[in-house]
Amino acid sequence: MKHPVKYHRRSKKQIRALLTIQEKSDLSLTAFCEIHKIHKNTFYNWRSKYGLQSDLTPQFIPVQLDKAETAPALFGEIEFPSRVVVRLYQQVDASWIKSLLP
């Protein structure tokens, strides 16, 4: 007679670690789930509940504008792959823009 497999619950920290590992690995989702003995639906539920997107809080960089100008002229606009748009109203150093990249 076969004994049923006992599954243990994973903590939030363990789940987030697994999500990070899967994101950085070159394995397909199916292969990753087989290796770690996770059902694909469980993985999708974890990703929606504990996903890494929730850890990313929006960070705002204050822009100081001259109060004398009522409508400042747009100097440039950068759209990052994460669909974040940065509007520049003055020339900035390239190292500042690089500091915005992950």
C-alpha positions in Angstrom: 0.0 0.0 0.0 1.3 3.4 -1.0 1.6 6.1 1.6 0.4 9.5 0.5 3.1 12.1 0.1 3.1 14.6 2.9 3.4 18.2 1.7 4.8 20.9 3.9 3.8 24.5 3.9 6.4 26.9 2.9 6.9 30.3 4.5 6.5 33.6 2.7 10.3 34.0 2.8 10.8 30.5 1.2 8.1 31.2 -1.5 9.7 34.5 -2.4 13.1 32.9 -2.6 11.7 30.2 -5.0 10.1 33.0 -7.1 13.4 34.8 -7.3 15.3 31.6 -8.2 12.8 30.8 -11.0 13.0 34.3 -12.4 16.8 34.1 -12.6 17.0 30.6 -13.9 17.0 29.5 -17.5 14.7 26.6 -16.8 11.2 26.5 -18.2 8.4 26.9 -15.6 7.4 23.2 -16.0 10.9 22.0 -15.4 11.4 24.3 -12.4 8.1 23.1 -10.9 9.1 19.4 -11.4 12.5 19.9 -9.8 11.0 21.7 -6.7 7.9 19.5 -6.6 5.5 22.4 -7.0 2.3 22.2 -9.0 2.2 24.8 -11.7 -1.1 26.2 -10.4 0.4 26.6 -7.0 3.3 28.5 -8.5 1.0 30.8 -10.4 -1.0 31.4 -7.2 2.3 32.2 -5.3 3.4 34.5 -8.0 0.2 36.5 -7.9 0.1 36.6 -4.1 3.7 37.0 -3.2 5.1 38.2 -6.5 8.1 40.3 -6.8 6.1 43.2 -8.3 4.6 43.9 -4.9 8.1 44.3 -3.4 8.8 47.1 -5.9 7.5 50.3 -4.4 7.5 53.3 -6.7 10.4 55.6 -6.1 10.0 59.2 -6.9 12.8 61.6 -7.6 12.0 65.1 -6.8 12.4 67.6 -9.6 13.1 71.2 -8.7 11.6 73.7 -11.2 12.1 77.4 -11.3 9.0 79.0 -9.9 9.3 81.9 -12.3 8.4 79.6 -15.2 4.8 78.6 -15.3 5.2 75.9 -17.9 8.7 74.4 -18.1 9.9 73.2 -21.5 10.5 69.5 -21.8 14.2 68.7 -22.4 13.9 65.0 -22.9 12.0 61.9 -22.2 13.3 58.3 -21.5 11.2 55.2 -21.4 12.7 52.2 -19.6 11.9 48.6 -20.5 9.7 48.4 -17.4 7.5 51.1 -19.0 8.6 53.8 -16.6 8.8 57.1 -18.3 11.2 59.8 -17.0 10.7 63.3 -18.2 13.7 65.6 -18.0 13.3 69.4 -17.8 17.0 70.1 -17.8 20.2 68.5 -18.9 21.5 65.8 -16.5 24.7 63.8 -16.2 24.7 60.3 -17.8 25.7 58.7 -14.5 22.5 59.9 -12.9 20.5 58.2 -15.6 22.6 55.0 -15.2 21.8 55.1 -11.5 18.1 54.7 -12.3 18.7 51.4 -14.1 18.4 48.1 -12.1 
